[in-house]
Amino acid sequence: MATSPAPEKVESNSSVQAVSRTTTHDGEDILGLQDLDPALNRKMHLVNNAIDEIGWTPYHTKLFFLNGFGYAVDSLVLLLQGVIAGPAFREFGEKGYDNALTIAVYIGMLIGALFWGLGADIIGRRFAFNVSLLLCSVSVIIAGAMPNWPSLGLWIALIGFGAGGNLVLDTTVFLEYLPGSKQWVLTLMAGWWGLGQAITGLVAWGFLVPEGWNCPSVDVCTKQNNMGWRYVMFTSGALVFVMSILRVTVIRLKETPKYLLALGEDAQVVETFQFLASKYNRHCSLTVEKLDACGVVLGTHSKNRFSLAETLVHLRGLFSTPKISLSTALIWVSWAMMGLAYPLFYVFLPSYLASHGANLNVSTFETWRNYALTNISSIFGPLLAGWMCNMPFLGRRYTMLIGALMTAAFFFAYTSVRTSSQNVGFSCSIAFCLNIYYGTLYAYTPEVLPSAHRATGNGVAVACNRVMGILSAVIATVAYTSTSAPIYICGALLVAMGVLSAFFPFEPYGRRSS
């Protein structure tokens, strides 16, 4: 297997040390050789040196947990609508479009990813980080009280809108404080995604099994004998609300230094570092004079930050050089392909298995138990990925390649499932392997995007995923689901994603985000 590229020489100047060819601590930046604003490159190098100089602190530990909450919420609410859709649709007389909640949450997350992503590059990370989770929690609780199918769909969309910013902001905020030698922790943080899925499974298992809370058929279904799905929403909403309060009380997030740097606020950058160094008894040699000596940063914002021109600045910044353009395009394509392959596979799978003689008759208890077990399995994929991506001969790219190919193998093998036990085993294996790929892609995306435009690029990537999620729901409604072709197409898409990751132009291992 190929090794990651050898570090390249970076131009030295009076303010910036020469880059070593051996370790991240000596200061090689991922985009350091790209033809970007030279003043920004020099300042970014000094900022990365300051982050490495301070190192890992209790502040980073708090960020790991509090940003992880956002990861967990994003996966929790994405599964939540699927969990409660059946019981809610039954209670409301099975009138309307049965896949409406799936489309609603994806539309909400699509708009949320673009809104919070672009907003974080325009007005800063701090506001969106503090507000998005609170908005999501309130929407979940209100959705549990809805009296009809259309109003439930509206609040599910609002849940998606609030949660849509979490995946964008959590990786961005955490990364922009991380020492270069600890950037692999960003991949590890995706374990919170699996935890969110597991929480959904366990809550559903608890509330959607008892007969007194779940009506047997649409003919006898009322609010009074079908409270299970509402309890799922109330419990989940309360949990998310507690998480949102902890985010603004346990840690008083300061604006990230890399956002401030792109804004030209050098004094605030130094103030943030001096605060961390003083609080945790660390040394920081960065001064305003050193940053001033690098020149003036240009081109990261328009004259009017609340204008169409500002949006265009951030979009153009993601295509500022041929290599960065290729990187951005391949990342967005990967997110889009995953958004189609994974949900579509599970849309077609039940009908395919039934038509090929599978006997998966299970009780309601076993259904939700198996669902919980599958989602618990997804926690451990990112833990393995975090270890793999920090190995020199694998790095991020080959970790994604291995994860995608392993998932594709289980996708193809899943077509041979004939019993309930086999179904659980393959489901758990797929959840584990898929999150090796997914967790690494989550971390890789912000690592290789320019910091001034990172949230926008990350938001568009997530939005591409959500667009394909909407498409998968539409296909599920109109397509003939018993054919085997879509199963193999989904597996082939995963193989393509793995191969594509091997051709990503940047390898973050041993380098610091720019």
C-alpha positions in Angstrom: 0.0 0.0 0.0 1.3 3.4 -0.9 2.8 5.6 1.8 1.5 9.2 2.3 3.4 11.8 0.2 6.6 13.1 1.6 6.4 16.6 3.1 7.3 19.4 0.7 9.4 22.4 1.2 7.6 25.6 2.4 8.9 29.0 1.8 10.6 30.5 4.9 10.5 34.1 6.0 11.5 36.1 9.0 8.3 35.3 10.9 7.8 31.7 9.9 10.1 28.8 10.7 11.2 26.4 8.0 9.1 23.3 7.8 10.6 20.0 9.0 10.1 16.9 6.9 9.3 14.7 9.8 6.6 15.7 12.3 3.5 17.7 12.5 4.8 19.6 15.5 7.5 21.1 13.3 4.8 22.8 11.2 3.7 21.6 7.8 0.4 22.9 6.7 -1.9 21.0 4.3 -2.5 23.9 2.0 0.9 25.6 2.6 2.1 25.2 -0.9 -1.1 26.3 -2.7 -1.1 29.6 -4.4 -3.2 31.3 -1.8 -2.9 34.7 -0.2 0.8 34.7 1.0 -0.1 36.9 4.0 -2.8 34.4 5.1 -0.4 31.4 4.5 2.2 33.0 6.7 -0.2 33.9 9.5 -1.9 30.5 9.3 1.5 28.9 9.8 2.1 31.1 12.9 -1.3 30.3 14.3 -0.8 26.6 13.8 2.5 26.9 15.6 0.8 28.6 18.5 -1.9 25.9 18.7 0.9 23.2 18.7 2.8 25.2 21.3 -0.2 25.2 23.7 -1.0 21.6 22.9 -4.0 19.6 24.2 -5.7 21.1 27.2 -8.9 20.4 29.3 -10.6 23.0 26.9 -10.1 20.5 24.1 -11.5 17.7 26.2 -14.7 19.7 26.8 -14.9 20.5 23.1 -14.6 16.8 22.3 -17.7 16.0 24.4 -19.7 19.1 23.7 -19.1 19.0 19.9 -19.8 15.2 20.1 -23.3 16.1 21.4 -24.0 17.7 18.0 -22.7 14.7 16.1 -25.0 12.5 18.3 -28.0 14.7 17.7 -27.5 14.8 14.0 -27.7 11.0 13.7 -30.4 10.8 16.4 -32.9 13.0 14.6 -32.0 11.5 11.2 -33.2 8.1 12.5 -35.9 9.5 14.7 -38.3 10.4 11.9 -37.9 6.8 10.5 -38.6 5.3 13.9 -41.8 7.3 14.6 -43.2 7.5 11.0 -45.0 4.2 11.0 -46.9 4.6 14.3 -47.6 8.3 13.7 -48.9 7.6 10.1 -51.2 4.9 11.6 -52.6 7.2 14.2 -53.4 9.9 11.6 -55.4 7.4 9.5 -52.7 6.6 7.0 -53.8 9.5 4.9 -51.2 11.4 3.0 -47.7 10.6 1.6 -46.2 7.9 3.7 -42.6 8.9 3.1 -43.3 12.6 3.9 -41.3 12.6 7.1 -38.2 11.3 5.4 -38.3 14.0 2.7 -39.2 16.6 5.4 -36.1 15.9 7.5 -33.8 15.8 4.5 -35.1 19.1 3.2 -34.7 20.6 6.7 -31.2 19.3 6.9 -30.3 20.4 3.4 -31.4 24.0 4.1 -29.8 23.8 7.6 -26.4 22.7 6.3 -26.3 25.5 3.7 -27.7 28.1 6.1 -25.5 27.3 9.1 -22.5 26.5 6.9 -22.5 29.8 5.0 -23.5 31.7 8.1 -20.6 30.4 10.1 -18.2 31.7 7.5 -20.0 35.1 7.4 -20.9 35.9 11.1 -18.7 33.3 12.9 -18.8 29.8 14.3 -19.8 30.8 17.9 -23.4 31.9 17.3 -24.4 28.9 15.1 -22.7 26.5 17.5 -24.7 27.8 20.5 -28.1 28.2 18.8 -28.5 25.3 16.4 -28.8 22.6 19.0 -31.2 24.5 21.2 -33.5 25.1 18.2 -33.4 21.4 17.4 -34.3 20.3 20.9 -37.3 22.6 21.1 -38.6 21.4 17.7 -38.3 17.8 18.7 -40.4 18.3 21.8 -43.1 20.3 20.0 -43.2 17.7 17.1 -44.2 15.1 19.7 -47.4 17.0 20.4 -48.5 17.5 16.8 -52.2 16.6 16.1 -51.9 15.6 12.4 -49.6 14.4 9.7 -48.9 17.8 7.9 -48.0 19.6 11.1 -45.7 16.8 12.2 -44.0 17.0 8.8 -43.4 20.7 9.3 -41.8 20.3 12.7 -39.7 17.4 11.5 -38.4 19.7 8.8 -37.5 22.3 11.5 -35.8 19.6 13.5 -33.7 18.9 10.4 -33.0 22.6 10.0 -31.6 22.9 13.5 -29.6 19.6 13.4 -28.4 20.3 9.8 -25.8 22.8 11.2 -24.4 20.5 13.8 -22.4 18.2 11.5 -21.0 21.3 9.8 -20.1 23.3 12.9 -19.0 20.5 15.2 -16.1 19.4 13.0 -15.2 22.9 12.1 -15.0 24.3 15.6 -13.2 21.4 17.0 -10.7 21.2 14.2 -9.8 24.9 14.4 -8.6 24.5 18.0 -6.8 21.1 17.5 -3.0 20.7 17.7 -1.8 19.2 14.5 -0.6 16.0 16.2 -4.2 15.4 17.5 -6.2 15.9 14.3 -6.9 12.2 14.2 -9.2 12.7 17.2 -11.6 14.4 14.7 -12.1 11.0 13.1 -12.5 9.4 16.5 -15.2 12.0 17.4 -17.5 10.3 14.8 -18.1 7.6 17.5 -20.6 10.1 18.8 -22.6 9.6 15.6 -22.9 6.0 16.4 -23.9 6.8 20.0 -26.7 9.0 18.7 -28.0 6.1 16.6 -27.7 3.8 19.6 -29.7 6.2 21.7 -32.5 6.3 19.1 -32.6 2.5 19.0 -32.7 2.1 22.8 -35.4 4.7 23.2 -37.5 3.2 20.4 -37.0 -0.3 21.9 -38.3 1.1 25.2 -41.4 2.9 24.0 -42.5 1.2 20.8 -42.8 -2.3 22.2 -45.5 -2.1 25.0 -48.9 -2.8 23.6 -50.6 -0.2 25.8 -48.6 2.6 24.0 -48.8 1.2 20.5 -52.1 0.6 18.6 -52.3 -2.6 16.5 -54.1 -1.2 13.5 -55.3 2.0 11.9 -59.0 1.0 12.6 -58.6 1.3 16.4 -55.7 3.8 16.6 -56.2 6.9 18.7 -53.9 9.3 20.4 -54.6 7.7 23.8 -53.6 4.2 22.8 -50.7 5.2 20.6 -48.5 7.4 22.8 -45.4 5.4 22.2 -44.0 7.5 19.3 -44.8 10.7 21.2 -42.9 9.4 24.3 -39.9 8.7 21.9 -40.0 12.4 20.8 -40.5 13.8 24.3 -37.6 11.8 25.7 -35.3 12.5 22.8 -36.2 16.2 22.8 -35.5 16.4 26.6 -32.1 14.8 26.1 -31.1 17.1 23.3 -32.3 20.1 25.4 -29.9 19.1 28.2 -27.1 18.8 25.7 -27.8 22.3 24.3 -27.8 23.8 27.8 -24.5 22.1 28.6 -23.0 23.5 25.4 -23.5 27.1 26.6 -22.8 26.5 30.3 -19.9 24.0 30.6 -17.8 25.9 28.1 -18.0 29.6 27.1 -16.9 29.1 23.5 -14.6 31.8 22.1 -14.6 32.5 18.4 -12.2 30.2 16.7 -8.8 31.8 16.0 -8.7 30.7 12.4 -12.0 32.4 11.7 -10.7 35.6 13.4 -7.5 35.4 11.4 -9.4 35.3 8.0 -11.5 38.3 9.3 -8.2 40.2 10.0 -8.7 40.4 13.7 -5.1 39.6 14.7 -5.4 41.1 18.2 -8.4 38.9 19.0 -6.5 35.8 17.7 -3.6 36.6 20.1 -6.0 37.3 22.9 -7.7 33.9 22.5 -4.4 32.1 22.6 -3.1 34.1 25.6 -6.4 33.3 27.4 -5.9 29.5 26.9 -2.2 29.7 27.7 -2.9 31.6 31.0 -5.8 29.4 32.1 -4.0 26.1 31.5 -0.4 27.2 32.4 1.0 26.8 28.9 3.4 28.9 26.9 2.4 30.9 23.9 5.0 33.0 22.0 2.6 34.4 19.4 2.3 38.2 19.4 0.3 40.8 17.4 3.6 42.1 16.0 4.5 38.7 14.5 1.2 38.5 12.8 1.4 42.1 11.6 4.8 41.4 10.0 3.2 38.9 7.7 1.1 41.5 5.9 -2.6 42.1 5.3 -5.0 39.3 4.5 -7.1 40.0 1.4 -9.9 38.2 -0.4 -11.4 36.2 2.4 -14.5 38.5 2.7 -16.3 41.0 0.5 -16.8 44.6 1.4 -20.3 43.8 2.5 -20.4 40.6 4.5 -24.2 40.4 4.2 -24.4 40.3 0.4 -24.4 37.9 -2.5 -20.8 38.9 -3.2 -19.9 37.4 0.2 -21.4 34.1 -0.7 -19.6 34.1 -4.0 -16.3 34.9 -2.3 -16.7 31.7 -0.1 -17.7 29.5 -3.0 -14.8 30.8 -5.2 -12.4 30.2 -2.3 -13.2 26.5 -2.6 -11.9 26.5 -6.2 -9.0 28.9 -5.8 -6.4 26.5 -7.3 -6.6 23.5 -9.6 -5.6 21.1 -6.8 -8.1 22.6 -4.3 -10.8 22.6 -7.0 -10.2 18.8 -7.6 -10.2 18.2 -3.9 -13.5 20.1 -3.3 -15.2 18.4 -6.3 -14.2 14.8 -5.3 -15.3 15.4 -1.7 -18.8 16.7 -2.8 -19.2 13.8 -5.2 -18.3 11.3 -2.4 -20.9 12.8 0.0 -23.5 12.7 -2.8 -22.8 9.1 -3.6 -23.0 8.0 0.0 -26.3 9.9 0.4 -27.8 7.8 -2.4 -26.1 4.4 -1.8 -26.8 3.8 1.9 -30.5 4.7 2.2 -31.4 3.2 -1.2 -29.8 -0.1 -0.2 -32.2 -0.4 2.8 -35.2 0.7 0.7 -34.8 -2.2 -1.7 -33.4 -4.8 0.7 -36.6 -6.0 2.4 -38.5 -6.7 -0.8 -35.4 -8.4 -2.4 -34.9 -10.7 0.6 -38.6 -11.6 0.7 -38.7 -12.4 -3.0 -35.6 -14.7 -2.6 -37.0 -16.9 0.2 -35.7 -15.1 3.4 -37.6 -15.9 6.5 -37.2 -12.8 8.8 -40.4 -13.1 10.8 -39.6 -11.4 14.2 -41.7 -10.0 17.0 -41.9 -6.3 17.7 -39.6 -6.8 20.7 -37.0 -8.5 18.5 -37.3 -5.9 15.8 -36.4 -3.0 18.1 -33.8 -5.1 19.9 -32.1 -5.8 16.6 -32.4 -2.2 15.6 -30.6 -1.2 18.9 -27.9 -3.8 18.4 -27.2 -2.6 14.9 -26.8 1.0 15.9 -24.7 0.2 18.9 -22.3 -1.6 16.5 -21.9 1.7 14.6 -20.1 3.3 17.6 -17.0 1.2 17.2 -16.3 1.8 13.5 -15.0 5.4 14.1 -12.9 4.2 17.1 -11.0 1.8 14.7 -10.9 4.5 12.0 -9.3 6.9 14.5 -6.4 4.4 15.0 -6.1 3.5 11.4 -6.0 7.0 10.0 -3.0 7.9 12.3 -0.9 5.1 10.8 1.6 6.5 8.3 1.0 3.8 5.6 -2.8 4.3 5.7 -3.5 7.9 6.5 -7.0 9.2 5.9 -7.4 8.2 2.3 -6.6 4.5 2.6 -8.6 4.2 5.8 -11.6 5.4 3.7 -10.7 3.0 0.9 -10.6 0.0 3.3 -13.8 1.0 5.1 -15.7 1.5 1.8 -14.5 -1.8 0.3 -15.4 -3.8 3.5 -18.9 -2.2 3.6 -19.4 -3.1 -0.1 -18.4 -6.7 0.5 -21.0 -7.0 3.3 -23.6 -5.2 1.0 -23.1 -7.9 -1.7 -23.0 -10.7 0.9 -26.2 -9.4 2.5 -28.2 -10.7 -0.5 -27.6 -14.2 0.7 -29.3 -13.6 4.1 -32.1 -16.1 4.8 -32.6 -16.1 8.6 -33.2 -13.5 11.3 -29.8 -14.3 12.9 -28.0 -13.7 9.7 -29.9 -10.5 9.2 -28.7 -9.1 12.6 -25.1 -10.2 12.0 -24.8 -8.6 8.6 -26.6 -5.4 9.8 -24.1 -5.0 12.6 -21.2 -5.7 10.4 -22.3 -3.1 7.8 -23.0 -0.5 10.5 -19.4 -1.1 11.9 -17.6 -1.0 8.5 -19.6 1.9 7.1 -18.7 4.1 10.0 -15.0 3.5 9.3 -15.5 5.2 6.0 -18.1 7.7 7.0 -16.3 8.7 10.2 -13.1 9.4 8.3 -14.9 11.3 5.5 -16.5 13.5 8.2 -13.1 14.4 9.5 -11.3 14.6 6.2 -13.7 17.1 4.7 -13.0 20.1 7.0 -9.3 19.1 7.3 -8.5 19.8 3.6 -10.8 22.8 3.1 -9.4 26.4 3.4 -10.3 27.8 6.9 -11.8 31.0 5.5 -14.3 29.0 3.5 -14.3 25.7 5.5 -17.9 25.9 6.9 -19.3 26.7 3.5 -17.5 23.8 1.8 -18.5 21.5 4.6 -22.1 22.7 4.4 -22.3 22.1 0.7 -20.9 18.6 1.1 -23.5 17.7 3.7 -26.2 19.3 1.5 -25.1 17.1 -1.4 -25.7 14.1 0.9 -29.2 15.3 1.8 -30.2 16.0 -1.8 -29.5 12.3 -2.6 -31.4 11.3 0.6 -34.5 13.1 -0.8 -34.0 11.3 -4.1 -33.8 7.9 -2.4 -37.1 8.5 -0.7 -38.7 9.4 -4.0 -37.2 6.3 -5.7 -38.6 4.2 -2.9 -42.1 5.4 -3.7 -42.1 4.9 -7.5 -39.6 2.1 -8.1 -40.2 -1.7 -8.4 -38.4 -2.8 -5.2 -38.1 -6.6 -5.8 -35.4 -6.4 -8.5 -31.8 -7.2 -7.6 -30.2 -4.5 -9.7 -30.4 -1.6 -7.2 -28.8 -3.8 -4.5 -25.7 -4.3 -6.7 -25.7 -0.7 -7.9 -25.5 0.5 -4.2 -22.6 -1.9 -3.6 -20.8 -0.7 -6.7 -21.3 2.9 -5.6 -19.5 2.1 -2.3 -16.6 0.5 -4.3 -16.4 3.6 -6.4 -16.4 5.8 -3.3 -13.5 3.8 -1.8 -11.5 4.0 -5.0 -12.3 7.7 -5.3 -10.9 8.4 -1.8 -7.5 6.9 -2.8 -7.3 9.7 -5.5 -8.0 12.6 -3.1 -5.2 15.1 -3.8 -4.4 15.9 -0.1 -3.3 13.5 2.6 -3.7 15.2 6.1 -1.6 12.7 8.0 1.4 14.5 9.4 0.1 17.9 8.3 -1.9 20.6 9.9 -5.2 22.0 8.6 -5.0 25.4 6.9 
